[in-house]
Amino acid sequence: MAEEDETDEPEALGNDQKKEIANWFLTNAPSGEIQYIAKDVKSILMDDQLYDEVAAEAFPFYNKSHLLALKMPNRSTDVLITTFGELNDNNYLDPRTAQVVTVNHIKQVCTNVRPATEEELPSQYIEEFRGALDSEICKYVVEAYHNGVSAVYCIDGKDVEELHTEFKFVVVISAARHSPHNFCNGSWRSVWNLEFSDDHQKVELMGNIQVGAHYFEEGNVQLDSKNSFKNSAMFEFPEDCAVSIANMIRLHENEYMANLEASYSNLPDTTFKDLRRKLPVTRTLFPWHNTLQFGLTRDIANQLGIGK
């Protein structure tokens, strides 16, 4: 018996396995909840060095994938932490203010700010397009999102200084609402890739939207919805081009939100209904159209004065 008991004991996890599991929990934390999960992970690991190694990898990934918005050190404005503005592991460009912030990923704060160098910024020709688009996107985000933050990055061709060339922008929109005291958190993330082709007089737009929500009062319900879009516009002067692109983004995001709301308003009549038994154990359909035949329903109706 003693030999059988010894063979039945599970093998202890190695450090690599522990790190992999801990990293999964941290990187898959719902919006605004990684700090809470990190405390639990640290207490479970009971190894500060191991936790530090996991956190050093997981937090930067989480912050960038969630398009985290942080306050500048002077509290003047917000800066988005994204792969598109990443200069190195801890420094990120804010194209709107032409500044570079240093980020402490684990504490999720900006620790320093400096002016961007000329090499880190786009040419004047590109900045005309980027600045015009950034202005239009800002107007839209203020109208559409509570505490929304946006940025427009040039990810290819930032040194272009003449016509008949190609360049690429990325529009990033991030909005989060965290209310842990009310047991709910949510976020909106949209990334729009733009390819400008002056030779073809065309701008190609490809967008991805991700919406996440977590409700955890006496339960654990999560929403993770994604969708992608494509469109195109004429390559025009910077201001006209910016208006066209902003209108397309507004159209697609409003349409997506309307479809999302409609699909969830129909849950009781579609998805939840399909989850129920086709027939109860009595093998008789429940008469939803005439529930007043049941005594409990009649009693409630009488007390509420329904039907009088």
Secondary structure by P-SEA (a helix, b strand, c coil): caaaaaaaccccccaaaaaaaaaaaaaacccccaaaaaaaaaaaaccaaaaaaaaaccaaaaaaaaccccccccccccccccccccccccbbbcccccbbbbbccccccccbbbbbcccccccaaaaaaaaaaaaaaaaaaaacccbbbbbbbbccccccccccccbbbbbbbbbbbbccccccccbbbbbbbbbbbccccbbbbbbbbbbbbbbbccbbbbbbbbbccccccccccaaaaaaaaaaaaaaaaaaaaaaaaaaaaaccccccccccccccccccccccccccccaaaaaaaaaacccc
